[in-house]
Amino acid sequence: MNNETLDLARQLIARRSVTPHDNGCQDILAQRLQKIGFQIENLHFGEVDNLWARRGNISPVLCFAGHTDVVPTGPLEQWNNNPFEPEIRDGKLYGRGAADMKSSLAAFITAIEGFVAAHPAHKGSIALLITSDEEGPAIDGTVKVVDTLSARGELLDYCIVGEPTCSQQFGDTIKNGRRGSLSGDLTIKGIQGHIAYPHLAKNPIHLAAPAITELSQTCWDEGNEYFPPTTWHISNINGGTGATNVIPGTVNMLFNFRFSTASTIDSLKSRVQGVLDKYGLEYELTWSLSGKPFLTPKAELANALRESIIQITQVEPQLSTSGGTSDGRFIADICKQVVEFGPRNETIHKLNECVDVADLERLSKIYQLAMEKLLL
């Protein structure tokens, strides 16, 4: 079971790199990249370590992107092994970050090493953008690196993000976009009073009910070829003093849109406010955007990755935009073609996170084949 990608994945998993700490993972990657001609740039923002590494200074630029940080382990006693002491059992590599996404990072490196050894005079440039702030607030990570690159006019042509994308079997899914995430913090105002004298009060929960019903039943869009329809859901609702005989003065709701490219941020905001105004509500509403939707149509990058997956796995991958947000949402600002591909996502963020050992070298070979199709 010994192979280069596995060895490097184990080395990375052994680093306790819980967000926002990198704990030396990026140094391991940088040392190997430096040996094959990469220029290394360490970009520190706040508590976050970011690595920008590049070989070559001409187009096209193919970038591999990912993160060294992992989510907390959860109860250690419920793991079958120490999550930062990787173990192989029954053909699987166990440890925190095994699937999300230290195996992909290892595959990036071994794929690049193999490609450069075979094709030292390849066209274009190869780059890596690695952060330790993907699983957390995502404020001082990829978004700051993208801002830095944009300010100096350093754009990318292709980007492969190593997020775990596959569901039923390795090779079955390429993510070619992600929905946007728009949240609202809504407070509807009423008049507090004694529940036995409702004519002297104004119940904001009752007032909000018709608007909530309409918002929950609204068809925001029909989606498109790549995206499902936009959804709106309340995640929290709070009102009242804790007493059973007091009509509350306010009710607060937190809600979220997961939206496609079939809607715009401004249109969603306007339509929500239109519903609230229709029912004559007095309210305060603040918005927060955690990610715009992005979409990469079928083109050179998606085609190269698809052909590489089929060649190595004999599996026909499907294009998908499902799931939550990823750092691809930031990279899309400086790169027209962004896709995600990595191992199976069945155990990500769970206890006893693992990845099939057999998939590690296959993942590396797929990345290397994609490079050959794009940079030769």
C-alpha positions as a Python dict, from the first residue, in 0.01 Angstrom:
ca = {
    (1, 'M'): (0, 0, 0),
    (2, 'N'): (298, 228, -21),
    (3, 'N'): (295, 504, -283),
    (4, 'E'): (414, 864, -306),
    (5, 'T'): (71, 1023, -288),
    (6, 'L'): (-26, 810, 10),
    (7, 'D'): (299, 892, 191),
    (8, 'L'): (249, 1265, 142),
    (9, 'A'): (-119, 1248, 241),
    (10, 'R'): (-24, 1075, 566),
    (11, 'Q'): (242, 1335, 633),
    (12, 'L'): (-12, 1616, 590),
    (13, 'I'): (-285, 1447, 795),
    (14, 'A'): (-39, 1414, 1084),
    (15, 'R'): (-28, 1794, 1108),
    (16, 'R'): (-297, 1922, 1345),
    (17, 'S'): (-411, 2203, 1115),
    (18, 'V'): (-753, 2298, 1253),
    (19, 'T'): (-879, 2629, 1108),
    (20, 'P'): (-714, 2878, 1088),
    (21, 'H'): (-385, 2703, 1166),
    (22, 'D'): (-172, 2552, 890),
    (23, 'N'): (78, 2394, 1132),
    (24, 'G'): (352, 2354, 873),
    (25, 'C'): (153, 2185, 595),
    (26, 'Q'): (227, 2458, 343),
    (27, 'D'): (599, 2439, 420),
    (28, 'I'): (594, 2071, 327),
    (29, 'L'): (430, 2154, -6),
    (30, 'A'): (653, 2454, -74),
    (31, 'Q'): (975, 2260, -19),
    (32, 'R'): (879, 2003, -278),
    (33, 'L'): (762, 2264, -526),
    (34, 'Q'): (1077, 2472, -487),
    (35, 'K'): (1286, 2173, -596),
    (36, 'I'): (1111, 2167, -934),
    (37, 'G'): (1138, 2535, -1016),
    (38, 'F'): (840, 2699, -843),
    (39, 'Q'): (864, 3051, -708),
    (40, 'I'): (720, 3052, -356),
    (41, 'E'): (526, 3338, -200),
    (42, 'N'): (391, 3317, 153),
    (43, 'L'): (99, 3554, 207),
    (44, 'H'): (-8, 3609, 568),
    (45, 'F'): (-333, 3785, 652),
    (46, 'G'): (-447, 3794, 1014),
    (47, 'E'): (-393, 3446, 1159),
    (48, 'V'): (-409, 3282, 819),
    (49, 'D'): (-124, 3133, 617),
    (50, 'N'): (-161, 3130, 240),
    (51, 'L'): (70, 2987, -22),
    (52, 'W'): (101, 3116, -378),
    (53, 'A'): (344, 2911, -584),
    (54, 'R'): (405, 2946, -957),
    (55, 'R'): (626, 2785, -1221),
    (56, 'G'): (648, 2990, -1540),
    (57, 'N'): (537, 3342, -1624),
    (58, 'I'): (333, 3302, -1942),
    (59, 'S'): (-19, 3194, -2035),
    (60, 'P'): (-207, 2971, -2015),
    (61, 'V'): (-196, 2949, -1636),
    (62, 'L'): (-331, 2629, -1481),
    (63, 'C'): (-383, 2666, -1107),
    (64, 'F'): (-452, 2398, -846),
    (65, 'A'): (-637, 2537, -543),
    (66, 'G'): (-717, 2397, -201),
    (67, 'H'): (-686, 2427, 173),
    (68, 'T'): (-469, 2280, 445),
    (69, 'D'): (-709, 2358, 730),
    (70, 'V'): (-951, 2099, 863),
    (71, 'V'): (-1263, 2110, 1080),
    (72, 'P'): (-1245, 2012, 1449),
    (73, 'T'): (-1240, 1639, 1521),
    (74, 'G'): (-1545, 1606, 1744),
    (75, 'P'): (-1533, 1358, 2035),
    (76, 'L'): (-1196, 1183, 2022),
    (77, 'E'): (-1330, 879, 2202),
    (78, 'Q'): (-1561, 814, 1908),
    (79, 'W'): (-1275, 786, 1661),
    (80, 'N'): (-1123, 445, 1595),
    (81, 'N'): (-779, 606, 1584),
    (82, 'N'): (-622, 936, 1677),
    (83, 'P'): (-748, 1161, 1393),
    (84, 'F'): (-401, 1315, 1357),
    (85, 'E'): (-223, 980, 1353),
    (86, 'P'): (-335, 844, 1014),
    (87, 'E'): (-403, 474, 989),
    (88, 'I'): (-477, 236, 704),
    (89, 'R'): (-750, -21, 768),
    (90, 'D'): (-935, -233, 515),
    (91, 'G'): (-795, -39, 222),
    (92, 'K'): (-890, 302, 360),
    (93, 'L'): (-678, 586, 496),
    (94, 'Y'): (-831, 728, 815),
    (95, 'G'): (-765, 1069, 966),
    (96, 'R'): (-905, 1420, 986),
    (97, 'G'): (-864, 1578, 643),
    (98, 'A'): (-817, 1248, 462),
    (99, 'A'): (-1098, 1332, 221),
    (100, 'D'): (-1131, 1706, 279),
    (101, 'M'): (-880, 1770, 143),
    (102, 'K'): (-527, 1660, 223),
    (103, 'S'): (-538, 1368, -19),
    (104, 'S'): (-610, 1612, -300),
    (105, 'L'): (-318, 1831, -191),
    (106, 'A'): (-88, 1531, -198),
    (107, 'A'): (-219, 1434, -542),
    (108, 'F'): (-159, 1790, -667),
    (109, 'I'): (207, 1769, -570),
    (110, 'T'): (283, 1422, -703),
    (111, 'A'): (96, 1496, -1026),
    (112, 'I'): (293, 1816, -1081),
    (113, 'E'): (621, 1645, -998),
    (114, 'G'): (546, 1371, -1249),
    (115, 'F'): (437, 1618, -1516),
    (116, 'V'): (739, 1846, -1479),
    (117, 'A'): (978, 1551, -1479),
    (118, 'A'): (827, 1426, -1805),
    (119, 'H'): (773, 1767, -1967),
    (120, 'P'): (1018, 2024, -1824),
    (121, 'A'): (963, 2256, -2122),
    (122, 'H'): (582, 2253, -2105),
    (123, 'K'): (393, 2554, -2231),
    (124, 'G'): (226, 2805, -2003),
    (125, 'S'): (250, 2811, -1625),
    (126, 'I'): (148, 2594, -1330),
    (127, 'A'): (37, 2752, -1003),
    (128, 'L'): (-95, 2655, -661),
    (129, 'L'): (-317, 2865, -436),
    (130, 'I'): (-340, 2707, -91),
    (131, 'T'): (-504, 2857, 218),
    (132, 'S'): (-563, 2765, 583),
    (133, 'D'): (-894, 2956, 603),
    (134, 'E'): (-1144, 2761, 392),
    (135, 'E'): (-1329, 2578, 668),
    (136, 'G'): (-1365, 2891, 882),
    (137, 'P'): (-1470, 3250, 817),
    (138, 'A'): (-1292, 3253, 476),
    (139, 'I'): (-1202, 3618, 529),
    (140, 'D'): (-821, 3611, 527),
    (141, 'G'): (-767, 3321, 291),
    (142, 'T'): (-832, 3268, -78),
    (143, 'V'): (-1034, 3587, -113),
    (144, 'K'): (-736, 3796, 5),
    (145, 'V'): (-494, 3610, -223),
    (146, 'V'): (-728, 3667, -517),
    (147, 'D'): (-744, 4038, -432),
    (148, 'T'): (-362, 4047, -424),
    (149, 'L'): (-329, 3871, -759),
    (150, 'S'): (-598, 4088, -916),
    (151, 'A'): (-429, 4408, -799),
    (152, 'R'): (-112, 4314, -983),
    (153, 'G'): (-294, 4191, -1293),
    (154, 'E'): (-211, 3825, -1237),
    (155, 'L'): (-499, 3630, -1392),
    (156, 'L'): (-560, 3258, -1432),
    (157, 'D'): (-686, 3065, -1732),
    (158, 'Y'): (-784, 2738, -1562),
    (159, 'C'): (-830, 2635, -1199),
    (160, 'I'): (-890, 2291, -1049),
    (161, 'V'): (-1008, 2301, -687),
    (162, 'G'): (-941, 1974, -506),
    (163, 'E'): (-1264, 1959, -305),
    (164, 'P'): (-1411, 1610, -253),
    (165, 'T'): (-1678, 1595, -524),
    (166, 'C'): (-1755, 1229, -589),
    (167, 'S'): (-2059, 1064, -435),
    (168, 'Q'): (-2134, 702, -525),
    (169, 'Q'): (-1801, 611, -683),
    (170, 'F'): (-1470, 779, -747),
    (171, 'G'): (-1483, 975, -1071),
    (172, 'D'): (-1858, 1025, -1089),
    (173, 'T'): (-1883, 1400, -1032),
    (174, 'I'): (-1713, 1720, -1145),
    (175, 'K'): (-1842, 2040, -988),
    (176, 'N'): (-1849, 2310, -1257),
    (177, 'G'): (-2014, 2576, -1045),
    (178, 'R'): (-2173, 2652, -713),
    (179, 'R'): (-2484, 2832, -601),
    (180, 'G'): (-2455, 3170, -433),
    (181, 'S'): (-2541, 3221, -67),
    (182, 'L'): (-2730, 3534, 42),
    (183, 'S'): (-2850, 3569, 402),
    (184, 'G'): (-3092, 3808, 565),
    (185, 'D'): (-3133, 3917, 927),
    (186, 'L'): (-3491, 4041, 957),
    (187, 'T'): (-3655, 4203, 1261),
    (188, 'I'): (-4027, 4274, 1240),
    (189, 'K'): (-4155, 4529, 1487),
    (190, 'G'): (-4480, 4524, 1682),
    (191, 'I'): (-4598, 4659, 2016),
    (192, 'Q'): (-4538, 4463, 2336),
    (193, 'G'): (-4832, 4418, 2568),
    (194, 'H'): (-5034, 4196, 2799),
    (195, 'I'): (-5167, 3891, 2615),
    (196, 'A'): (-5509, 3941, 2780),
    (197, 'Y'): (-5537, 4286, 2617),
    (198, 'P'): (-5435, 4221, 2256),
    (199, 'H'): (-5615, 4536, 2135),
    (200, 'L'): (-5349, 4736, 2321),
    (201, 'A'): (-5061, 4548, 2159),
    (202, 'K'): (-4944, 4451, 1812),
    (203, 'N'): (-4818, 4094, 1771),
    (204, 'P'): (-4527, 4090, 1524),
    (205, 'I'): (-4538, 3709, 1495),
    (206, 'H'): (-4896, 3719, 1373),
    (207, 'L'): (-4817, 4011, 1143),
    (208, 'A'): (-4521, 3824, 994),
    (209, 'A'): (-4709, 3500, 926),
    (210, 'P'): (-4869, 3594, 589),
    (211, 'A'): (-4537, 3730, 459),
    (212, 'I'): (-4354, 3415, 570),
    (213, 'T'): (-4613, 3202, 392),
    (214, 'E'): (-4575, 3396, 69),
    (215, 'L'): (-4194, 3398, 82),
    (216, 'S'): (-4184, 3022, 149),
    (217, 'Q'): (-4413, 2955, -148),
    (218, 'T'): (-4251, 3193, -395),
    (219, 'C'): (-4089, 3053, -709),
    (220, 'W'): (-3777, 3266, -731),
    (221, 'D'): (-3661, 3119, -1062),
    (222, 'E'): (-3669, 2795, -1259),
    (223, 'G'): (-3295, 2735, -1246),
    (224, 'N'): (-3123, 2648, -1572),
    (225, 'E'): (-2931, 2370, -1745),
    (226, 'Y'): (-2672, 2359, -1466),
    (227, 'F'): (-2852, 2489, -1156),
    (228, 'P'): (-3163, 2382, -965),
    (229, 'P'): (-3417, 2655, -880),
    (230, 'T'): (-3323, 2911, -617),
    (231, 'T'): (-3440, 2827, -265),
    (232, 'W'): (-3537, 3045, 36),
    (233, 'H'): (-3544, 2904, 389),
    (234, 'I'): (-3567, 3036, 744),
    (235, 'S'): (-3290, 2900, 965),
    (236, 'N'): (-3380, 3072, 1294),
    (237, 'I'): (-3683, 3251, 1434),
    (238, 'N'): (-3694, 3410, 1779),
    (239, 'G'): (-3949, 3622, 1961),
    (240, 'G'): (-4095, 3668, 2307),
    (241, 'T'): (-3980, 3736, 2660),
    (242, 'G'): (-4007, 3380, 2785),
    (243, 'A'): (-4334, 3454, 2962),
    (244, 'T'): (-4665, 3307, 2841),
    (245, 'N'): (-4865, 3622, 2909),
    (246, 'V'): (-4664, 3879, 2710),
    (247, 'I'): (-4710, 3966, 2345),
    (248, 'P'): (-4357, 4032, 2214),
    (249, 'G'): (-4251, 4363, 2071),
    (250, 'T'): (-4035, 4213, 1797),
    (251, 'V'): (-3968, 3888, 1617),
    (252, 'N'): (-3633, 3814, 1455),
    (253, 'M'): (-3570, 3579, 1165),
    (254, 'L'): (-3255, 3461, 993),
    (255, 'F'): (-3304, 3331, 641),
    (256, 'N'): (-3091, 3222, 351),
    (257, 'F'): (-3109, 3206, -26),
    (258, 'R'): (-2912, 2943, -218),
    (259, 'F'): (-2939, 3100, -559),
    (260, 'S'): (-2844, 3024, -914),
    (261, 'T'): (-2721, 3236, -1201),
    (262, 'A'): (-3087, 3260, -1305),
    (263, 'S'): (-3138, 3527, -1035),
    (264, 'T'): (-2939, 3832, -930),
    (265, 'I'): (-2857, 3955, -583),
    (266, 'D'): (-3048, 4280, -639),
    (267, 'S'): (-3358, 4103, -772),
    (268, 'L'): (-3377, 3871, -470),
    (269, 'K'): (-3339, 4159, -226),
    (270, 'S'): (-3601, 4366, -408),
    (271, 'R'): (-3855, 4085, -420),
    (272, 'V'): (-3821, 4008, -46),
    (273, 'Q'): (-3862, 4372, 46),
    (274, 'G'): (-4161, 4393, -190),
    (275, 'V'): (-4338, 4115, 0),
    (276, 'L'): (-4265, 4272, 338),
    (277, 'D'): (-4393, 4609, 218),
    (278, 'K'): (-4704, 4448, 66),
    (279, 'Y'): (-4814, 4340, 414),
    (280, 'G'): (-4741, 4680, 567),
    (281, 'L'): (-4473, 4549, 803),
    (282, 'E'): (-4242, 4773, 1000),
    (283, 'Y'): (-3904, 4604, 983),
    (284, 'E'): (-3527, 4623, 980),
    (285, 'L'): (-3341, 4402, 734),
    (286, 'T'): (-2968, 4358, 688),
    (287, 'W'): (-2809, 4143, 419),
    (288, 'S'): (-2487, 3946, 400),
    (289, 'L'): (-2346, 3784, 88),
    (290, 'S'): (-2110, 3493, 154),
    (291, 'G'): (-2070, 3389, -206),
    (292, 'K'): (-2183, 3473, -557),
    (293, 'P'): (-2281, 3189, -787),
    (294, 'F'): (-2026, 3086, -1046),
    (295, 'L'): (-2050, 2861, -1347),
    (296, 'T'): (-1796, 2714, -1586),
    (297, 'P'): (-1961, 2587, -1904),
    (298, 'K'): (-1835, 2286, -2095),
    (299, 'A'): (-1504, 2406, -2236),
    (300, 'E'): (-1133, 2317, -2237),
    (301, 'L'): (-1093, 2260, -1862),
    (302, 'A'): (-1408, 2057, -1798),
    (303, 'N'): (-1344, 1854, -2113),
    (304, 'A'): (-981, 1783, -2023),
    (305, 'L'): (-1075, 1670, -1673),
    (306, 'R'): (-1366, 1459, -1801),
    (307, 'E'): (-1146, 1279, -2055),
    (308, 'S'): (-877, 1220, -1791),
    (309, 'I'): (-1128, 1074, -1544),
    (310, 'I'): (-1269, 837, -1805),
    (311, 'Q'): (-920, 728, -1910),
    (312, 'I'): (-818, 641, -1552),
    (313, 'T'): (-1145, 519, -1399),
    (314, 'Q'): (-1367, 419, -1694),
    (315, 'V'): (-1637, 623, -1518),
    (316, 'E'): (-1835, 891, -1703),
    (317, 'P'): (-1840, 1195, -1470),
    (318, 'Q'): (-2145, 1417, -1443),
    (319, 'L'): (-2126, 1795, -1418),
    (320, 'S'): (-2290, 1923, -1099),
    (321, 'T'): (-2341, 2250, -910),
    (322, 'S'): (-2483, 2089, -595),
    (323, 'G'): (-2358, 2135, -242),
    (324, 'G'): (-2251, 2435, -40),
    (325, 'T'): (-2002, 2707, -121),
    (326, 'S'): (-1631, 2662, -191),
    (327, 'D'): (-1335, 2889, -251),
    (328, 'G'): (-1407, 2854, -621),
    (329, 'R'): (-1649, 3145, -569),
    (330, 'F'): (-1354, 3376, -508),
    (331, 'I'): (-1123, 3234, -772),
    (332, 'A'): (-1391, 3280, -1039),
    (333, 'D'): (-1328, 3656, -1015),
    (334, 'I'): (-987, 3612, -1181),
    (335, 'C'): (-1039, 3288, -1372),
    (336, 'K'): (-1301, 3212, -1636),
    (337, 'Q'): (-1281, 2833, -1602),
    (338, 'V'): (-1301, 2691, -1248),
    (339, 'V'): (-1396, 2332, -1171),
    (340, 'E'): (-1371, 2110, -865),
    (341, 'F'): (-1269, 1747, -856),
    (342, 'G'): (-1148, 1527, -574),
    (343, 'P'): (-1221, 1203, -386),
    (344, 'R'): (-1552, 1074, -251),
    (345, 'N'): (-1726, 1303, -4),
    (346, 'E'): (-1914, 1040, 199),
    (347, 'T'): (-1715, 1092, 522),
    (348, 'I'): (-1615, 1459, 507),
    (349, 'H'): (-1649, 1643, 840),
    (350, 'K'): (-1759, 1316, 1004),
    (351, 'L'): (-1602, 1102, 1273),
    (352, 'N'): (-1359, 847, 1124),
    (353, 'E'): (-1314, 1047, 804),
    (354, 'C'): (-1143, 835, 540),
    (355, 'V'): (-1050, 794, 174),
    (356, 'D'): (-992, 483, -33),
    (357, 'V'): (-618, 423, -63),
    (358, 'A'): (-663, 298, -421),
    (359, 'D'): (-806, 636, -522),
    (360, 'L'): (-499, 836, -419),
    (361, 'E'): (-274, 739, -709),
    (362, 'R'): (-570, 747, -948),
    (363, 'L'): (-642, 1104, -839),
    (364, 'S'): (-280, 1203, -900),
    (365, 'K'): (-286, 1042, -1246),
    (366, 'I'): (-606, 1226, -1337),
    (367, 'Y'): (-455, 1562, -1239),
    (368, 'Q'): (-141, 1482, -1438),
    (369, 'L'): (-338, 1380, -1746),
    (370, 'A'): (-539, 1703, -1727),
    (371, 'M'): (-211, 1898, -1725),
    (372, 'E'): (-94, 1712, -2031),
    (373, 'K'): (-413, 1796, -2217),
    (374, 'L'): (-398, 2165, -2125),
    (375, 'L'): (-25, 2246, -2122),
    (376, 'L'): (126, 2036, -2404),
}
